[in-house]
Structures are given as C-alpha cells and as structure tokens.
Amino acid sequence: MKIEDIYSNLPTLETDRLILRKITVNDMDDMFHYCSNDEVTKYLVWDTHKSIDDTKAFIDFSLERYETHQLSPWGIEDKGNGNFIGTIDFITWDTKHKTAEIGYALSHEYWGKGVMTEAAKRIISFGFEHMDLTRIQARCFVDNIGSERVMQKCGMTFEGVLRKSMFVIGEHRDLKVYSILKEEH
C-alpha cells in the first residue's frame, strides 16, 4: 500500500452527524472563525490565525497536498447546518511499519459534544479497514484534557509521556501518547 493509493482521491466519509471531506476555498470564513480563536489554538502546534490570509495559506497548502496526493486533512462539516467546524487527518503514515498518527482541531462551539470523538472513530476505522494499518496513535500536550478524553473515548490506550519531546512556541513540551491496535478496534 502506498500513500497515493488513498490520497490520489481522498474519499468523503460520513458519520451520524458529520461529513468528512476535502477542504475547499468556500470553507475559508468558517475556518478563520475557529483558527483565529486563542482557546482553539492553545494546545496546537500552529499559531493562531491573525488574518484571513493565514487561513487562505492553510487552505492553499491543503489544496496543493490533494493535488500531489500527499497526506492531507479532511474538513469536518456539520450535517445539521452545513458549517465547516474543524479538521482531522493522519499527520503521519509509515506504510512500511503500518502505523499512523492522527491530529485534529475543532471549533470551540462544538467542544464537549462528542463531535471530535465521532470524527476520530470514523478515520480510525477507515485507517484499519482501508489503509492496512496495524497501529494508530495520537499525542497531546499533557494539560490538554479535552484531546486526551477524545483518545480515551476512541478506545486508545495510554502509553506514557514523552518528556520535552516537542519544541513549540519557545519551549519544550511534554506529550501524552495514546494508541489503538487493529485487533483492539
């Protein structure tokens, strides 16, 4: 299995409440809404978007990744109102070792409603069923309780803390690591 096998035409995935699909330029305003919120970006590795140009740059980057068949994000759309509310993706995929890592961001208005858990469960299933994965992991800063709860609700097992393993915004940060194996899914 090669990355191009999946990312040459990133499939649209659905859950009860969500559509996971390619990002488009039409998502710019909704994406800027949550990417410009300091609460949303507090635990992420990218800076808060200061202007719509920051959001446009990310969308352009994503569109280029779709075109070149590289790892790229799914946009999360609320089926109920059509709003673009976040992103989720495999941020790494090692085809030789059949492992991958997921990452995600969600609009503050949707926190605590099980939305990200629903999206994460869907791409975890997709990874095991269509990407020939054996292991999927996720990491979060140790004080990111919300993200840790998503991992737990997805059936992931806590593996430990990677001490000072990421240098972000001028400091080294500790990361919690969770994973799920195909046979546990």
NUROBA-918430 format. One line per field, with one value per residue (C-alpha): x, z, y; residue number from 1. Coordinates in nm, 3 decimals. Last residue first. Example, Ala and Ser with C-alpha at 12.3 -4.5 7.8 and 13.67 -1.06 7.14 Angstrom:
c1 <- 1.367:1.230 .
c3 <- 0.714:0.780 .
c2 <- -0.106:-0.450 .
n <- 2:1 .
//
This chain:
c1 <- -1.069:-0.839:-0.706:-0.613:-0.413:-0.501:-0.262:-0.220:0.082:0.097:0.332:0.573:0.663:0.992:0.956:0.961:0.623:0.660:0.960:0.828:0.966:1.012:0.921:0.727:0.459:0.316:0.129:-0.233:-0.459:-0.697:-1.059:-1.189:-1.332:-0.980:-0.834:-1.115:-1.067:-0.696:-0.792:-1.018:-0.765:-0.492:-0.257:-0.013:0.017:-0.142:-0.044:-0.237:-0.161:-0.281:-0.137:-0.177:-0.273:-0.370:-0.502:-0.860:-1.012:-0.770:-0.731:-1.100:-1.198:-0.957:-1.097:-1.450:-1.355:-1.177:-1.482:-1.719:-1.469:-1.435:-1.809:-1.865:-2.038:-1.772:-1.631:-1.852:-1.862:-1.482:-1.433:-1.234:-0.874:-0.736:-0.434:-0.400:-0.084:-0.008:0.147:0.177:0.554:0.642:0.347:0.452:0.167:0.195:-0.049:-0.342:-0.616:-0.890:-1.017:-1.276:-1.622:-1.729:-2.097:-2.357:-2.629:-2.721:-2.456:-2.179:-1.877:-1.532:-1.257:-1.038:-0.673:-0.388:-0.120:0.011:-0.157:0.001:-0.333:-0.470:-0.148:-0.175:-0.534:-0.418:-0.141:-0.386:-0.628:-0.351:-0.242:-0.604:-0.635:-0.328:-0.455:-0.784:-0.584:-0.422:-0.459:-0.350:-0.012:0.044:0.140:-0.199:-0.289:-0.388:-0.509:-0.879:-0.874:-0.683:-0.965:-0.840:-0.847:-1.215:-1.361:-1.089:-1.213:-1.572:-1.465:-1.236:-1.461:-1.560:-1.194:-1.243:-1.140:-1.184:-1.448:-1.553:-1.932:-2.070:-2.372:-2.435:-2.094:-1.973:-1.653:-1.561:-1.271:-0.933:-0.867:-0.495:-0.466:-0.562:-0.346:-0.106:0.008:0.125:0.000 .
c3 <- 1.723:1.964:1.695:1.478:1.758:1.941:2.067:2.323:2.384:2.630:2.526:2.730:2.594:2.513:2.496:2.253:2.090:2.045:2.093:2.115:2.307:2.646:2.814:2.604:2.849:2.857:2.667:2.736:2.547:2.274:2.281:2.089:2.413:2.561:2.268:2.275:2.653:2.597:2.348:2.602:2.888:2.704:3.001:2.900:2.544:2.307:2.106:1.886:1.771:1.514:1.491:1.246:0.941:0.608:0.480:0.401:0.704:0.980:0.867:0.783:1.127:1.285:1.049:1.176:1.542:1.514:1.362:1.632:1.908:1.758:1.776:2.122:2.241:2.477:2.225:1.931:1.990:2.025:1.660:1.631:1.556:1.483:1.463:1.385:1.382:1.155:1.161:0.901:0.956:0.589:0.518:0.782:0.791:0.966:1.022:0.952:0.944:1.117:1.051:1.205:1.203:0.843:0.884:0.677:0.941:1.052:0.860:1.050:0.819:0.921:0.670:0.596:0.603:0.368:0.339:-0.015:-0.350:-0.527:-0.599:-0.250:-0.095:-0.309:-0.189:0.172:0.131:-0.040:0.251:0.501:0.317:0.294:0.670:0.732:0.474:0.668:0.939:1.275:1.256:1.591:1.554:1.478:1.716:1.883:2.251:2.279:1.918:2.000:2.301:2.102:1.845:1.500:1.374:1.475:1.275:1.008:0.921:0.889:0.666:0.445:0.391:0.039:-0.062:-0.028:0.231:0.126:0.312:0.649:0.673:1.025:1.242:1.202:1.048:0.693:0.493:0.168:-0.002:-0.069:-0.437:-0.503:-0.124:-0.064:-0.310:-0.323:0.030:-0.092:0.000 .
c2 <- -0.196:-0.378:-0.613:-0.314:-0.155:0.165:0.427:0.704:0.927:1.216:1.495:1.706:2.048:2.220:2.596:2.888:2.848:2.472:2.244:1.889:1.592:1.756:1.427:1.180:1.072:0.724:0.455:0.546:0.304:0.420:0.315:0.618:0.757:0.758:0.948:1.204:1.244:1.320:1.589:1.757:1.725:1.914:1.965:1.691:1.822:1.576:1.270:1.030:0.678:0.431:0.079:-0.210:-0.005:-0.160:0.175:0.071:-0.108:-0.009:0.350:0.392:0.269:0.519:0.783:0.722:0.695:1.030:1.203:1.073:1.155:1.502:1.559:1.415:1.732:1.871:2.117:2.214:2.591:2.592:2.493:2.173:2.077:1.729:1.503:1.134:0.925:0.630:0.285:0.010:-0.030:0.007:0.240:0.491:0.741:1.077:1.364:1.134:1.390:1.581:1.931:2.158:2.315:2.379:2.463:2.274:2.318:1.967:1.776:1.959:1.958:1.837:1.902:1.604:1.684:1.596:1.330:1.361:1.300:1.600:1.769:1.700:1.836:2.150:2.201:2.166:2.425:2.664:2.612:2.682:2.997:3.115:3.077:3.290:3.543:3.564:3.737:3.664:3.285:3.141:2.978:2.612:2.330:2.311:2.325:2.692:2.702:2.657:2.890:3.153:3.169:3.274:2.914:2.882:3.170:3.150:2.801:2.919:3.209:2.998:2.696:2.808:2.772:2.397:2.135:1.774:1.579:1.438:1.475:1.473:1.399:1.025:0.965:1.017:0.981:1.154:0.980:1.140:1.075:1.030:1.028:0.668:0.472:0.769:0.686:0.346:0.000 .
n <- 185:184:183:182:181:180:179:178:177:176:175:174:173:172:171:170:169:168:167:166:165:164:163:162:161:160:159:158:157:156:155:154:153:152:151:150:149:148:147:146:145:144:143:142:141:140:139:138:137:136:135:134:133:132:131:130:129:128:127:126:125:124:123:122:121:120:119:118:117:116:115:114:113:112:111:110:109:108:107:106:105:104:103:102:101:100:99:98:97:96:95:94:93:92:91:90:89:88:87:86:85:84:83:82:81:80:79:78:77:76:75:74:73:72:71:70:69:68:67:66:65:64:63:62:61:60:59:58:57:56:55:54:53:52:51:50:49:48:47:46:45:44:43:42:41:40:39:38:37:36:35:34:33:32:31:30:29:28:27:26:25:24:23:22:21:20:19:18:17:16:15:14:13:12:11:10:9:8:7:6:5:4:3:2:1 .
//
